[in-house]
Amino acid sequence: MEYCAEITVQLKKGMLDPEGTTIRRALEHLGYQTSEVKSAKKYIITLSSDSIENARKTVDEMCQRMIANPVIHDYTISMREI
Amino acid sequence: MEYCAEITVQLKKGMLDPEGTTIRRALEHLGYQTSEVKSAKKYIITLSSDSIENARKTVDEMCQRMIANPVIHDYTISMREI
């Protein structure tokens, strides 16, 4: 079966987010007031696996070993069959 | 009211995605086979507005004027009240 994993990698609470701060300031210059702007990365991975549980386990391993940095990032995985 | 907008900015279909390609290759080196890896950016914007419709309109304007590049990007906005 083919599965599609949507991984969102976000900075942990309390980490500085210079990209978000810069965008917030730039939006302000354009006249848009915001309370907060946070930036994150998203990865959409398509992979084959025998079950959705195994696919999720594999993607979780990928995140821990390479995609996210556990010191500074939190990540969420959303899986669906395609 | 305060609203939270989740904006996902992705490369249009057919655009080269070197980040996705690099991650796919790196995952392969670690022994993970994938069919496709796509990268995207996500922005979480909190803002005040009198209605969810107006909040969405404002965020859509932000995307068109600054956050996304309409030549190469597609974007989706998901709004919720907080």
Backbone of each chain as nested JSON, in Angstrom:
{
  "chains": [
    {"id": "A", "residues": [
      {"number": 1, "name": "MET", "atoms": {"N": [0.833, -1.204, 0.0], "CA": [0.0, 0.0, 0.0], "C": [0.866, 1.251, 0.0]}},
      {"number": 2, "name": "GLU", "atoms": {"N": [0.335, 2.296, -0.625], "CA": [1.063, 3.569, -0.618], "C": [0.442, 4.478, 0.459]}},
      {"number": 3, "name": "TYR", "atoms": {"N": [1.304, 5.128, 1.203], "CA": [0.842, 6.055, 2.241], "C": [1.48, 7.426, 2.049]}},
      {"number": 4, "name": "CYS", "atoms": {"N": [0.755, 8.454, 2.451], "CA": [1.26, 9.814, 2.37], "C": [1.374, 10.364, 3.796]}},
      {"number": 5, "name": "ALA", "atoms": {"N": [2.567, 10.783, 4.154], "CA": [2.795, 11.336, 5.492], "C": [3.024, 12.838, 5.38]}},
      {"number": 6, "name": "GLU", "atoms": {"N": [2.273, 13.596, 6.163], "CA": [2.516, 15.043, 6.232], "C": [3.216, 15.322, 7.556]}},
      {"number": 7, "name": "ILE", "atoms": {"N": [4.463, 15.772, 7.467], "CA": [5.263, 16.024, 8.661], "C": [5.393, 17.538, 8.845]}},
      {"number": 8, "name": "THR", "atoms": {"N": [5.037, 18.021, 10.022], "CA": [5.24, 19.439, 10.323], "C": [6.324, 19.552, 11.376]}},
      {"number": 9, "name": "VAL", "atoms": {"N": [7.368, 20.305, 11.059], "CA": [8.497, 20.481, 11.969], "C": [8.512, 21.937, 12.434]}},
      {"number": 10, "name": "GLN", "atoms": {"N": [8.315, 22.109, 13.745], "CA": [8.192, 23.464, 14.276], "C": [9.215, 23.671, 15.394]}},
      {"number": 11, "name": "LEU", "atoms": {"N": [9.649, 24.901, 15.584], "CA": [10.577, 25.184, 16.682], "C": [9.871, 24.956, 18.013]}},
      {"number": 12, "name": "LYS", "atoms": {"N": [10.591, 24.421, 18.986], "CA": [10.011, 24.21, 20.309], "C": [9.618, 25.55, 20.924]}},
      {"number": 13, "name": "LYS", "atoms": {"N": [8.649, 25.513, 21.8], "CA": [8.188, 26.71, 22.517], "C": [9.389, 27.369, 23.2]}},
      {"number": 14, "name": "GLY", "atoms": {"N": [9.508, 28.67, 23.051], "CA": [10.582, 29.385, 23.712], "C": [11.798, 29.609, 22.833]}},
      {"number": 15, "name": "MET", "atoms": {"N": [11.911, 28.831, 21.723], "CA": [13.035, 29.031, 20.796], "C": [12.78, 30.305, 19.995]}},
      {"number": 16, "name": "LEU", "atoms": {"N": [13.846, 31.038, 19.702], "CA": [13.702, 32.231, 18.869], "C": [13.352, 31.821, 17.437]}},
      {"number": 17, "name": "ASP", "atoms": {"N": [12.447, 32.568, 16.811], "CA": [11.998, 32.277, 15.454], "C": [12.228, 33.534, 14.602]}},
      {"number": 18, "name": "PRO", "atoms": {"N": [13.478, 33.758, 14.163], "CA": [13.793, 34.994, 13.441], "C": [12.98, 35.154, 12.158]}},
      {"number": 19, "name": "GLU", "atoms": {"N": [12.676, 34.044, 11.48], "CA": [11.894, 34.136, 10.244], "C": [10.494, 34.683, 10.544]}},
      {"number": 20, "name": "GLY", "atoms": {"N": [9.865, 34.114, 11.59], "CA": [8.532, 34.585, 11.983], "C": [8.548, 36.059, 12.377]}},
      {"number": 21, "name": "THR", "atoms": {"N": [9.57, 36.458, 13.15], "CA": [9.677, 37.848, 13.597], "C": [9.836, 38.791, 12.406]}},
      {"number": 22, "name": "THR", "atoms": {"N": [10.658, 38.37, 11.443], "CA": [10.901, 39.209, 10.256], "C": [9.619, 39.366, 9.441]}},
      {"number": 23, "name": "ILE", "atoms": {"N": [8.883, 38.276, 9.276], "CA": [7.633, 38.333, 8.506], "C": [6.632, 39.228, 9.225]}},
      {"number": 24, "name": "ARG", "atoms": {"N": [6.571, 39.091, 10.554], "CA": [5.641, 39.913, 11.333], "C": [5.952, 41.402, 11.125]}},
      {"number": 25, "name": "ARG", "atoms": {"N": [7.25, 41.739, 11.168], "CA": [7.659, 43.139, 10.995], "C": [7.353, 43.613, 9.572]}},
      {"number": 26, "name": "ALA", "atoms": {"N": [7.598, 42.757, 8.585], "CA": [7.344, 43.125, 7.192], "C": [5.84, 43.327, 6.954]}},
      {"number": 27, "name": "LEU", "atoms": {"N": [5.015, 42.468, 7.57], "CA": [3.555, 42.622, 7.431], "C": [3.113, 43.935, 8.052]}},
      {"number": 28, "name": "GLU", "atoms": {"N": [3.75, 44.299, 9.172], "CA": [3.428, 45.556, 9.853], "C": [3.719, 46.75, 8.925]}},
      {"number": 29, "name": "HIS", "atoms": {"N": [4.847, 46.664, 8.205], "CA": [5.203, 47.732, 7.261], "C": [4.163, 47.854, 6.152]}},
      {"number": 30, "name": "LEU", "atoms": {"N": [3.517, 46.741, 5.829], "CA": [2.468, 46.763, 4.786], "C": [1.115, 47.164, 5.375]}},
      {"number": 31, "name": "GLY", "atoms": {"N": [1.055, 47.367, 6.702], "CA": [-0.182, 47.813, 7.332], "C": [-1.009, 46.706, 7.971]}},
      {"number": 32, "name": "TYR", "atoms": {"N": [-0.442, 45.495, 8.098], "CA": [-1.187, 44.386, 8.706], "C": [-0.721, 44.157, 10.143]}},
      {"number": 33, "name": "GLN", "atoms": {"N": [-1.634, 44.293, 11.086], "CA": [-1.299, 44.04, 12.489], "C": [-1.556, 42.572, 12.812]}},
      {"number": 34, "name": "THR", "atoms": {"N": [-0.567, 41.914, 13.405], "CA": [-0.746, 40.524, 13.826], "C": [-0.298, 40.388, 15.273]}},
      {"number": 35, "name": "SER", "atoms": {"N": [-0.804, 39.367, 15.969], "CA": [-0.382, 39.141, 17.352], "C": [0.873, 38.282, 17.385]}},
      {"number": 36, "name": "GLU", "atoms": {"N": [0.988, 37.362, 16.421], "CA": [2.139, 36.452, 16.412], "C": [2.275, 35.837, 15.023]}},
      {"number": 37, "name": "VAL", "atoms": {"N": [3.519, 35.626, 14.595], "CA": [3.776, 34.883, 13.358], "C": [4.824, 33.821, 13.68]}},
      {"number": 38, "name": "LYS", "atoms": {"N": [4.469, 32.557, 13.432], "CA": [5.422, 31.47, 13.655], "C": [5.681, 30.776, 12.322]}},
      {"number": 39, "name": "SER", "atoms": {"N": [6.916, 30.374, 12.108], "CA": [7.239, 29.67, 10.865], "C": [7.493, 28.197, 11.168]}},
      {"number": 40, "name": "ALA", "atoms": {"N": [7.243, 27.361, 10.206], "CA": [7.482, 25.919, 10.356], "C": [7.78, 25.334, 8.984]}},
      {"number": 41, "name": "LYS", "atoms": {"N": [8.322, 24.116, 8.981], "CA": [8.571, 23.421, 7.722], "C": [7.59, 22.26, 7.608]}},
      {"number": 42, "name": "LYS", "atoms": {"N": [7.221, 21.951, 6.383], "CA": [6.339, 20.819, 6.158], "C": [6.972, 19.921, 5.101]}},
      {"number": 43, "name": "TYR", "atoms": {"N": [6.909, 18.608, 5.323], "CA": [7.419, 17.66, 4.346], "C": [6.317, 16.666, 4.029]}},
      {"number": 44, "name": "ILE", "atoms": {"N": [6.083, 16.425, 2.763], "CA": [5.068, 15.459, 2.341], "C": [5.812, 14.263, 1.73]}},
      {"number": 45, "name": "ILE", "atoms": {"N": [5.768, 13.148, 2.439], "CA": [6.521, 11.969, 2.024], "C": [5.559, 10.857, 1.611]}},
      {"number": 46, "name": "THR", "atoms": {"N": [5.758, 10.322, 0.411], "CA": [4.976, 9.187, -0.062], "C": [5.849, 7.941, 0.019]}},
      {"number": 47, "name": "LEU", "atoms": {"N": [5.32, 6.91, 0.646], "CA": [6.109, 5.669, 0.789], "C": [5.212, 4.44, 0.773]}},
      {"number": 48, "name": "SER", "atoms": {"N": [5.82, 3.312, 0.459], "CA": [5.101, 2.03, 0.458], "C": [5.324, 1.342, 1.793]}},
      {"number": 49, "name": "SER", "atoms": {"N": [4.288, 0.668, 2.288], "CA": [4.427, -0.093, 3.523], "C": [3.291, -1.109, 3.573]}},
      {"number": 50, "name": "ASP", "atoms": {"N": [3.436, -2.128, 4.434], "CA": [2.389, -3.146, 4.511], "C": [1.208, -2.706, 5.376]}},
      {"number": 51, "name": "SER", "atoms": {"N": [1.416, -1.739, 6.258], "CA": [0.304, -1.23, 7.068], "C": [0.56, 0.217, 7.446]}},
      {"number": 52, "name": "ILE", "atoms": {"N": [-0.506, 0.913, 7.812], "CA": [-0.369, 2.334, 8.171], "C": [0.457, 2.478, 9.453]}},
      {"number": 53, "name": "GLU", "atoms": {"N": [0.379, 1.483, 10.345], "CA": [1.149, 1.528, 11.605], "C": [2.644, 1.461, 11.297]}},
      {"number": 54, "name": "ASN", "atoms": {"N": [3.033, 0.539, 10.395], "CA": [4.445, 0.433, 10.038], "C": [4.936, 1.662, 9.28]}},
      {"number": 55, "name": "ALA", "atoms": {"N": [4.062, 2.211, 8.422], "CA": [4.435, 3.416, 7.68], "C": [4.701, 4.555, 8.668]}},
      {"number": 56, "name": "ARG", "atoms": {"N": [3.821, 4.692, 9.674], "CA": [3.981, 5.749, 10.666], "C": [5.279, 5.553, 11.474]}},
      {"number": 57, "name": "LYS", "atoms": {"N": [5.571, 4.279, 11.806], "CA": [6.787, 3.962, 12.558], "C": [8.031, 4.351, 11.749]}},
      {"number": 58, "name": "THR", "atoms": {"N": [8.0, 4.023, 10.448], "CA": [9.133, 4.365, 9.575], "C": [9.321, 5.882, 9.501]}},
      {"number": 59, "name": "VAL", "atoms": {"N": [8.212, 6.601, 9.296], "CA": [8.297, 8.052, 9.165], "C": [8.773, 8.68, 10.485]}},
      {"number": 60, "name": "ASP", "atoms": {"N": [8.326, 8.129, 11.6], "CA": [8.774, 8.626, 12.904], "C": [10.288, 8.443, 13.059]}},
      {"number": 61, "name": "GLU", "atoms": {"N": [10.782, 7.295, 12.613], "CA": [12.238, 7.04, 12.632], "C": [12.983, 8.054, 11.762]}},
      {"number": 62, "name": "MET", "atoms": {"N": [12.439, 8.312, 10.551], "CA": [13.058, 9.294, 9.637], "C": [13.178, 10.652, 10.326]}},
      {"number": 63, "name": "CYS", "atoms": {"N": [12.095, 11.04, 11.03], "CA": [12.076, 12.337, 11.719], "C": [13.151, 12.369, 12.789]}},
      {"number": 64, "name": "GLN", "atoms": {"N": [13.213, 11.303, 13.594], "CA": [14.174, 11.281, 14.697], "C": [15.61, 11.234, 14.207]}},
      {"number": 65, "name": "ARG", "atoms": {"N": [15.838, 10.515, 13.088], "CA": [17.212, 10.351, 12.611], "C": [17.678, 11.488, 11.723]}},
      {"number": 66, "name": "MET", "atoms": {"N": [16.755, 12.148, 11.019], "CA": [17.234, 13.147, 10.069], "C": [16.401, 14.42, 9.924]}},
      {"number": 67, "name": "ILE", "atoms": {"N": [15.089, 14.272, 9.836], "CA": [14.283, 15.427, 9.431], "C": [14.179, 16.492, 10.524]}},
      {"number": 68, "name": "ALA", "atoms": {"N": [13.984, 16.073, 11.758], "CA": [13.864, 17.05, 12.855], "C": [15.094, 16.986, 13.751]}},
      {"number": 69, "name": "ASN", "atoms": {"N": [15.418, 18.091, 14.379], "CA": [16.488, 18.124, 15.383], "C": [15.804, 18.131, 16.751]}},
      {"number": 70, "name": "PRO", "atoms": {"N": [15.876, 17.011, 17.481], "CA": [15.101, 16.878, 18.725], "C": [15.436, 17.926, 19.796]}},
      {"number": 71, "name": "VAL", "atoms": {"N": [16.605, 18.555, 19.649], "CA": [16.993, 19.58, 20.633], "C": [16.141, 20.841, 20.464]}},
      {"number": 72, "name": "ILE", "atoms": {"N": [15.847, 21.184, 19.222], "CA": [15.142, 22.45, 18.985], "C": [13.766, 22.298, 18.342]}},
      {"number": 73, "name": "HIS", "atoms": {"N": [13.452, 21.122, 17.819], "CA": [12.193, 20.964, 17.072], "C": [11.174, 20.04, 17.748]}},
      {"number": 74, "name": "ASP", "atoms": {"N": [9.916, 20.359, 17.54], "CA": [8.82, 19.418, 17.775], "C": [8.293, 19.02, 16.395]}},
      {"number": 75, "name": "TYR", "atoms": {"N": [7.805, 17.819, 16.256], "CA": [7.219, 17.456, 14.961], "C": [5.93, 16.679, 15.143]}},
      {"number": 76, "name": "THR", "atoms": {"N": [5.043, 16.812, 14.158], "CA": [3.806, 16.032, 14.149], "C": [3.725, 15.303, 12.814]}},
      {"number": 77, "name": "ILE", "atoms": {"N": [3.133, 14.119, 12.836], "CA": [2.992, 13.31, 11.623], "C": [1.512, 13.022, 11.41]}},
      {"number": 78, "name": "SER", "atoms": {"N": [1.048, 13.282, 10.215], "CA": [-0.331, 12.923, 9.878], "C": [-0.278, 11.98, 8.671]}},
      {"number": 79, "name": "MET", "atoms": {"N": [-0.823, 10.758, 8.851], "CA": [-0.718, 9.728, 7.807], "C": [-2.061, 9.496, 7.132]}},
      {"number": 80, "name": "ARG", "atoms": {"N": [-2.027, 9.197, 5.843], "CA": [-3.236, 8.731, 5.165], "C": [-2.857, 7.774, 4.029]}},
      {"number": 81, "name": "GLU", "atoms": {"N": [-3.788, 6.888, 3.734], "CA": [-3.578, 5.931, 2.645], "C": [-3.899, 6.63, 1.329]}},
      {"number": 82, "name": "ILE", "atoms": {"N": [-3.152, 6.324, 0.278], "CA": [-3.475, 6.939, -1.025], "C": [-3.653, 5.879, -2.106]}}
    ]},
    {"id": "B", "residues": [
      {"number": 1, "name": "MET", "atoms": {"N": [-12.279, 39.468, 18.154], "CA": [-11.964, 38.048, 18.274], "C": [-10.56, 37.778, 17.74]}},
      {"number": 2, "name": "GLU", "atoms": {"N": [-9.934, 36.749, 18.329], "CA": [-8.606, 36.343, 17.847], "C": [-8.764, 35.112, 16.948]}},
      {"number": 3, "name": "TYR", "atoms": {"N": [-8.051, 35.125, 15.841], "CA": [-8.098, 33.99, 14.926], "C": [-6.684, 33.485, 14.647]}},
      {"number": 4, "name": "CYS", "atoms": {"N": [-6.591, 32.206, 14.392], "CA": [-5.305, 31.604, 14.068], "C": [-5.379, 31.071, 12.639]}},
      {"number": 5, "name": "ALA", "atoms": {"N": [-4.474, 31.541, 11.793], "CA": [-4.443, 31.087, 10.4], "C": [-3.231, 30.194, 10.181]}},
      {"number": 6, "name": "GLU", "atoms": {"N": [-3.463, 29.027, 9.624], "CA": [-2.348, 28.162, 9.237], "C": [-2.21, 28.234, 7.724]}},
      {"number": 7, "name": "ILE", "atoms": {"N": [-1.085, 28.774, 7.279], "CA": [-0.86, 28.958, 5.846], "C": [0.187, 27.947, 5.386]}},
      {"number": 8, "name": "THR", "atoms": {"N": [-0.13, 27.181, 4.365], "CA": [0.851, 26.257, 3.79], "C": [1.211, 26.756, 2.402]}},
      {"number": 9, "name": "VAL", "atoms": {"N": [2.489, 26.994, 2.189], "CA": [2.969, 27.507, 0.907], "C": [3.802, 26.411, 0.247]}},
      {"number": 10, "name": "GLN", "atoms": {"N": [3.331, 25.947, -0.897], "CA": [3.977, 24.823, -1.569], "C": [4.339, 25.204, -3.001]}},
      {"number": 11, "name": "LEU", "atoms": {"N": [5.382, 24.596, -3.527], "CA": [5.746, 24.858, -4.922], "C": [4.656, 24.316, -5.839]}},
      {"number": 12, "name": "LYS", "atoms": {"N": [4.371, 25.043, -6.92], "CA": [3.372, 24.584, -7.884], "C": [3.833, 23.27, -8.503]}},
      {"number": 13, "name": "LYS", "atoms": {"N": [2.856, 22.499, -8.938], "CA": [3.131, 21.217, -9.612], "C": [4.085, 21.461, -10.794]}},
      {"number": 14, "name": "GLY", "atoms": {"N": [5.108, 20.637, -10.888], "CA": [6.039, 20.772, -12.011], "C": [7.277, 21.591, -11.691]}},
      {"number": 15, "name": "MET", "atoms": {"N": [7.206, 22.405, -10.593], "CA": [8.394, 23.19, -10.2], "C": [9.408, 22.241, -9.568]}},
      {"number": 16, "name": "LEU", "atoms": {"N": [10.696, 22.49, -9.821], "CA": [11.739, 21.682, -9.188], "C": [11.766, 21.958, -7.694]}},
      {"number": 17, "name": "ASP", "atoms": {"N": [11.949, 20.892, -6.901], "CA": [11.977, 21.019, -5.45], "C": [13.31, 20.415, -4.946]}},
      {"number": 18, "name": "PRO", "atoms": {"N": [14.402, 21.193, -5.054], "CA": [15.713, 20.634, -4.708], "C": [15.799, 20.172, -3.25]}},
      {"number": 19, "name": "GLU", "atoms": {"N": [15.088, 20.855, -2.354], "CA": [15.137, 20.444, -0.939], "C": [14.523, 19.046, -0.773]}},
      {"number": 20, "name": "GLY", "atoms": {"N": [13.368, 18.848, -1.402], "CA": [12.71, 17.546, -1.336], "C": [13.587, 16.454, -1.927]}},
      {"number": 21, "name": "THR", "atoms": {"N": [14.197, 16.748, -3.081], "CA": [15.06, 15.767, -3.75], "C": [16.248, 15.397, -2.868]}},
      {"number": 22, "name": "THR", "atoms": {"N": [16.846, 16.405, -2.232], "CA": [18.009, 16.161, -1.367], "C": [17.627, 15.302, -0.175]}},
      {"number": 23, "name": "ILE", "atoms": {"N": [16.467, 15.606, 0.436], "CA": [16.011, 14.822, 1.591], "C": [15.729, 13.388, 1.164]}},
      {"number": 24, "name": "ARG", "atoms": {"N": [15.117, 13.23, 0.004], "CA": [14.813, 11.879, -0.497], "C": [16.1, 11.078, -0.644]}},
      {"number": 25, "name": "ARG", "atoms": {"N": [17.139, 11.72, -1.227], "CA": [18.417, 11.042, -1.446], "C": [19.077, 10.712, -0.107]}},
      {"number": 26, "name": "ALA", "atoms": {"N": [19.004, 11.65, 0.843], "CA": [19.622, 11.437, 2.162], "C": [18.911, 10.299, 2.9]}},
      {"number": 27, "name": "LEU", "atoms": {"N": [17.586, 10.229, 2.779], "CA": [16.829, 9.146, 3.42], "C": [17.228, 7.802, 2.809]}},
      {"number": 28, "name": "GLU", "atoms": {"N": [17.467, 7.806, 1.491], "CA": [17.888, 6.586, 0.791], "C": [19.224, 6.097, 1.349]}},
      {"number": 29, "name": "HIS", "atoms": {"N": [20.138, 7.044, 1.591], "CA": [21.444, 6.682, 2.163], "C": [21.294, 6.057, 3.541]}},
      {"number": 30, "name": "LEU", "atoms": {"N": [20.24, 6.458, 4.26], "CA": [19.987, 5.879, 5.588], "C": [19.197, 4.566, 5.496]}},
      {"number": 31, "name": "GLY", "atoms": {"N": [18.807, 4.199, 4.263], "CA": [18.114, 2.925, 4.077], "C": [16.601, 3.029, 3.991]}},
      {"number": 32, "name": "TYR", "atoms": {"N": [16.073, 4.262, 3.85], "CA": [14.614, 4.437, 3.744], "C": [14.227, 4.682, 2.298]}},
      {"number": 33, "name": "GLN", "atoms": {"N": [13.387, 3.818, 1.742], "CA": [12.905, 3.995, 0.375], "C": [11.614, 4.807, 0.403]}},
      {"number": 34, "name": "THR", "atoms": {"N": [11.555, 5.866, -0.402], "CA": [10.328, 6.661, -0.501], "C": [9.977, 6.837, -1.972]}},
      {"number": 35, "name": "SER", "atoms": {"N": [8.703, 7.099, -2.261], "CA": [8.299, 7.329, -3.646], "C": [8.474, 8.792, -4.018]}},
      {"number": 36, "name": "GLU", "atoms": {"N": [8.269, 9.679, -3.034], "CA": [8.357, 11.117, -3.303], "C": [8.529, 11.875, -1.991]}},
      {"number": 37, "name": "VAL", "atoms": {"N": [9.33, 12.938, -2.031], "CA": [9.432, 13.837, -0.876], "C": [9.231, 15.261, -1.385]}},
      {"number": 38, "name": "LYS", "atoms": {"N": [8.233, 15.941, -0.848], "CA": [7.99, 17.332, -1.231], "C": [8.176, 18.212, -0.005]}},
      {"number": 39, "name": "SER", "atoms": {"N": [8.744, 19.391, -0.198], "CA": [8.927, 20.303, 0.927], "C": [7.963, 21.474, 0.791]}},
      {"number": 40, "name": "ALA", "atoms": {"N": [7.578, 22.049, 1.904], "CA": [6.689, 23.213, 1.906], "C": [6.979, 24.05, 3.139]}},
      {"number": 41, "name": "LYS", "atoms": {"N": [6.483, 25.291, 3.129], "CA": [6.622, 26.151, 4.3], "C": [5.261, 26.313, 4.946]}},
      {"number": 42, "name": "LYS", "atoms": {"N": [5.274, 26.473, 6.249], "CA": [4.022, 26.695, 6.964], "C": [4.198, 27.945, 7.834]}},
      {"number": 43, "name": "TYR", "atoms": {"N": [3.18, 28.791, 7.863], "CA": [3.206, 29.968, 8.723], "C": [1.951, 29.963, 9.577]}},
      {"number": 44, "name": "ILE", "atoms": {"N": [2.113, 30.168, 10.869], "CA": [0.966, 30.225, 11.779], "C": [0.842, 31.668, 12.241]}},
      {"number": 45, "name": "ILE", "atoms": {"N": [-0.229, 32.317, 11.795], "CA": [-0.408, 33.743, 12.08], "C": [-1.617, 33.931, 12.991]}},
      {"number": 46, "name": "THR", "atoms": {"N": [-1.412, 34.648, 14.101], "CA": [-2.511, 34.975, 15.005], "C": [-2.845, 36.449, 14.803]}},
      {"number": 47, "name": "LEU", "atoms": {"N": [-4.131, 36.722, 14.594], "CA": [-4.538, 38.11, 14.367], "C": [-5.936, 38.377, 14.904]}},
      {"number": 48, "name": "SER", "atoms": {"N": [-6.22, 39.661, 15.159], "CA": [-7.554, 40.062, 15.62], "C": [-8.376, 40.487, 14.421]}},
      {"number": 49, "name": "SER", "atoms": {"N": [-9.672, 40.175, 14.475], "CA": [-10.569, 40.609, 13.411], "C": [-11.995, 40.54, 13.94]}},
      {"number": 50, "name": "ASP", "atoms": {"N": [-12.932, 41.23, 13.256], "CA": [-14.321, 41.213, 13.736], "C": [-15.067, 39.952, 13.313]}},
      {"number": 51, "name": "SER", "atoms": {"N": [-14.586, 39.272, 12.286], "CA": [-15.237, 38.019, 11.869], "C": [-14.217, 37.113, 11.203]}},
      {"number": 52, "name": "ILE", "atoms": {"N": [-14.542, 35.824, 11.151], "CA": [-13.609, 34.859, 10.541], "C": [-13.477, 35.129, 9.045]}},
      {"number": 53, "name": "GLU", "atoms": {"N": [-14.551, 35.631, 8.42], "CA": [-14.502, 35.927, 6.979], "C": [-13.495, 37.045, 6.704]}},
      {"number": 54, "name": "ASN", "atoms": {"N": [-13.566, 38.107, 7.542], "CA": [-12.628, 39.215, 7.357], "C": [-11.194, 38.801, 7.668]}},
      {"number": 55, "name": "ALA", "atoms": {"N": [-11.032, 37.954, 8.69], "CA": [-9.691, 37.47, 9.041], "C": [-9.103, 36.698, 7.856]}},
      {"number": 56, "name": "ARG", "atoms": {"N": [-9.943, 35.845, 7.254], "CA": [-9.471, 35.057, 6.106], "C": [-9.108, 35.96, 4.932]}},
      {"number": 57, "name": "LYS", "atoms": {"N": [-9.931, 37.007, 4.728], "CA": [-9.672, 37.951, 3.627], "C": [-8.32, 38.644, 3.838]}},
      {"number": 58, "name": "THR", "atoms": {"N": [-8.081, 39.068, 5.087], "CA": [-6.816, 39.739, 5.406], "C": [-5.63, 38.808, 5.175]}},
      {"number": 59, "name": "VAL", "atoms": {"N": [-5.752, 37.562, 5.655], "CA": [-4.642, 36.605, 5.517], "C": [-4.407, 36.292, 4.034]}},
      {"number": 60, "name": "ASP", "atoms": {"N": [-5.49, 36.195, 3.267], "CA": [-5.348, 35.943, 1.83], "C": [-4.595, 37.089, 1.153]}},
      {"number": 61, "name": "GLU", "atoms": {"N": [-4.904, 38.324, 1.565], "CA": [-4.184, 39.494, 1.046], "C": [-2.702, 39.429, 1.399]}},
      {"number": 62, "name": "MET", "atoms": {"N": [-2.41, 39.062, 2.675], "CA": [-1.007, 38.937, 3.119], "C": [-0.263, 37.953, 2.229]}},
      {"number": 63, "name": "CYS", "atoms": {"N": [-0.933, 36.825, 1.935], "CA": [-0.303, 35.79, 1.105], "C": [0.0, 36.329, -0.281]}},
      {"number": 64, "name": "GLN", "atoms": {"N": [-1.002, 36.999, -0.859], "CA": [-0.825, 37.497, -2.224], "C": [0.225, 38.596, -2.302]}},
      {"number": 65, "name": "ARG", "atoms": {"N": [0.28, 39.453, -1.252], "CA": [1.204, 40.592, -1.306], "C": [2.606, 40.234, -0.853]}},
      {"number": 66, "name": "MET", "atoms": {"N": [2.754, 39.257, 0.028], "CA": [4.086, 39.028, 0.573], "C": [4.49, 37.571, 0.805]}},
      {"number": 67, "name": "ILE", "atoms": {"N": [3.607, 36.782, 1.395], "CA": [4.047, 35.467, 1.886], "C": [4.303, 34.464, 0.757]}},
      {"number": 68, "name": "ALA", "atoms": {"N": [3.442, 34.444, -0.241], "CA": [3.626, 33.505, -1.347], "C": [4.019, 34.252, -2.62]}},
      {"number": 69, "name": "ASN", "atoms": {"N": [4.73, 33.579, -3.488], "CA": [5.05, 34.121, -4.809], "C": [4.123, 33.427, -5.806]}},
      {"number": 70, "name": "PRO", "atoms": {"N": [3.11, 34.177, -6.327], "CA": [2.079, 33.535, -7.158], "C": [2.622, 32.867, -8.424]}},
      {"number": 71, "name": "VAL", "atoms": {"N": [3.832, 33.233, -8.832], "CA": [4.406, 32.637, -10.038], "C": [4.812, 31.179, -9.771]}},
      {"number": 72, "name": "ILE", "atoms": {"N": [5.322, 30.915, -8.569], "CA": [5.845, 29.575, -8.305], "C": [5.125, 28.827, -7.174]}},
      {"number": 73, "name": "HIS", "atoms": {"N": [4.312, 29.534, -6.389], "CA": [3.701, 28.903, -5.212], "C": [2.184, 28.754, -5.305]}},
      {"number": 74, "name": "ASP", "atoms": {"N": [1.696, 27.686, -4.684], "CA": [0.275, 27.561, -4.344], "C": [0.189, 27.69, -2.835]}},
      {"number": 75, "name": "TYR", "atoms": {"N": [-0.9, 28.251, -2.331], "CA": [-1.022, 28.307, -0.869], "C": [-2.432, 27.932, -0.438]}},
      {"number": 76, "name": "THR", "atoms": {"N": [-2.519, 27.388, 0.779], "CA": [-3.829, 27.092, 1.362], "C": [-3.873, 27.76, 2.734]}},
      {"number": 77, "name": "ILE", "atoms": {"N": [-5.07, 28.193, 3.109], "CA": [-5.255, 28.859, 4.398], "C": [-6.297, 28.083, 5.19]}},
      {"number": 78, "name": "SER", "atoms": {"N": [-5.969, 27.77, 6.426], "CA": [-6.944, 27.123, 7.297], "C": [-7.113, 28.01, 8.539]}},
      {"number": 79, "name": "MET", "atoms": {"N": [-8.358, 28.47, 8.77], "CA": [-8.61, 29.445, 9.847], "C": [-9.357, 28.794, 11.002]}},
      {"number": 80, "name": "ARG", "atoms": {"N": [-9.045, 29.221, 12.215], "CA": [-9.879, 28.823, 13.35], "C": [-9.873, 29.928, 14.401]}},
      {"number": 81, "name": "GLU", "atoms": {"N": [-10.977, 29.96, 15.158], "CA": [-11.091, 30.959, 16.223], "C": [-10.315, 30.451, 17.436]}},
      {"number": 82, "name": "ILE", "atoms": {"N": [-9.668, 31.359, 18.161], "CA": [-8.965, 30.898, 19.37], "C": [-9.418, 31.674, 20.602]}}
    ]}
  ]
}
